[in-house]
Amino acid sequence: MSDLTMPIKWRLEKSLTGELQTRVPELTWYSAQENPEGAPPYGVVQCDEERETTPGSGVFYVPTAILISHNFDAAANSEHVKMVQAVRYALETIPRPGLDEDHGVKIFGFTINRTTQANVEQDQGTLFELNVGCGVIEQPNGVTNYTAQVES
């Protein structure tokens, strides 16, 4: 299946996973749609249901979660803090607006709504909650132009 036939949330998930793998290579990055399994440390990007701003516009808001997970021990705690800082820096330096032709998505911008600790049994984690504004690459600028071209 080519990226242009996939829902925008899956395109965005793959795009952000690739971007974070490039910017924070110390972690193994997974896309949640691929049902990943692995031992910490790792990062997972999950994009939830997209909401189109105006029907037919090709512009969407996509709630997105990014989880950074480590084993829960004293030695990993400082490493976890460093990785969280690296991910926050990576997110802040992703170009906006940005274009990912490989995955057919335009990222107009995003906000980090919240960062939460998510510690469970033997794993410690940090969850970034984002709201991403993005568009499909098939439409110019992610928006359908309804204005007729008129010669002057």
C-alpha positions in Angstrom: 0.0 0.0 0.0 1.5 3.3 -1.0 1.5 6.2 1.5 -0.9 8.2 -0.6 -3.7 5.6 0.0 -3.1 5.5 3.8 -5.1 7.6 6.2 -3.3 10.9 7.2 -2.8 9.7 10.8 -0.8 6.7 9.6 1.3 8.9 7.2 2.0 11.3 10.0 2.9 8.5 12.4 5.4 7.1 9.9 6.8 10.6 9.2 7.3 11.5 12.9 8.8 8.1 13.6 11.4 8.6 10.8 12.1 12.2 11.8 12.7 11.2 15.5 14.8 8.2 14.5 17.1 10.6 12.6 17.2 13.2 15.3 17.4 10.9 18.3 19.2 7.8 17.0 20.1 6.6 20.6 16.5 5.2 20.9 14.9 2.6 18.7 11.7 4.2 17.3 8.5 2.4 16.5 5.2 3.4 14.9 2.3 2.2 17.0 0.4 1.0 13.9 3.0 -1.7 13.4 2.2 -3.2 16.9 5.8 -3.0 18.1 7.4 -5.3 20.6 10.8 -4.7 22.1 12.8 -4.2 25.2 13.4 -0.7 26.5 14.8 1.8 25.8 12.6 2.8 22.9 10.2 5.4 21.6 6.8 4.9 20.2 4.8 7.4 18.1 1.0 7.0 18.0 -1.4 9.2 16.0 -5.0 9.0 16.9 -8.1 9.7 14.9 -7.6 12.7 12.5 -10.2 15.5 12.4 -10.5 17.4 9.1 -10.7 21.1 9.7 -13.2 21.7 6.9 -14.6 18.8 4.8 -12.6 18.3 1.6 -9.8 20.7 2.7 -7.1 18.1 3.2 -6.1 19.8 6.4 -6.3 17.9 9.7 -5.7 18.0 13.4 -4.2 14.8 14.6 -3.8 14.1 18.4 -0.4 12.4 18.8 1.3 10.6 21.6 5.1 10.0 21.8 6.2 7.6 24.5 9.9 7.2 25.7 10.4 4.1 27.7 13.3 2.8 29.8 13.8 0.0 32.4 13.0 1.2 35.9 16.3 1.3 37.8 18.5 4.0 39.3 21.1 3.8 36.5 18.6 4.2 33.7 16.9 7.2 35.4 19.6 9.8 34.4 19.7 8.2 30.9 15.9 8.5 30.7 16.0 12.2 31.6 18.7 12.8 28.9 16.5 11.0 26.3 13.4 13.0 27.3 15.4 16.2 26.9 16.8 15.0 23.5 13.3 14.2 22.3 11.9 17.6 23.4 14.7 19.3 21.6 14.1 17.2 18.5 10.5 18.1 18.5 11.2 21.8 18.9 13.7 21.7 15.9 11.4 19.8 13.4 10.8 22.3 10.6 7.4 23.9 10.6 5.9 24.0 8.1 7.6 20.8 6.8 7.0 18.5 3.9 7.6 14.8 3.9 7.2 13.6 0.3 8.1 10.0 1.1 5.0 9.7 3.4 2.7 12.2 1.6 2.2 14.6 4.5 2.7 18.3 5.2 3.2 19.3 8.8 1.9 22.9 9.3 2.7 23.0 13.0 2.1 21.4 16.3 1.8 22.1 20.0 3.0 20.0 22.9 -0.1 20.0 25.1 1.3 18.0 28.0 4.3 15.9 29.2 3.5 13.2 31.7 5.4 10.5 33.6 4.1 7.0 32.9 5.8 4.6 35.2 4.5 1.0 35.2 6.1 -2.0 37.1 9.6 -2.3 35.7 9.4 0.4 33.1 9.6 4.2 33.4 8.3 6.3 30.7 7.5 9.8 29.6 4.5 10.6 27.4 4.4 13.7 25.2 0.9 14.6 24.1 0.8 16.8 20.9 -1.8 18.2 18.6 -0.5 18.3 15.1 -1.9 20.3 12.2 -1.1 18.6 8.9 -2.2 18.2 5.4 -2.2 15.7 2.6 0.4 16.2 -0.1 -2.0 15.5 -2.9 -3.6 18.9 -2.6 -1.6 22.1 -3.2 -0.6 23.5 0.2 -2.9 20.8 1.8 -5.9 23.0 0.9 -8.2 22.8 -2.2 -8.3 26.1 -4.0 -11.9 26.9 -4.9 -11.0 30.4 -6.3 -11.3 30.4 -10.1 -8.2 31.6 -12.0 -9.0 34.9 -13.8 -6.8 36.6 -16.3 -6.3 40.3 -15.7 
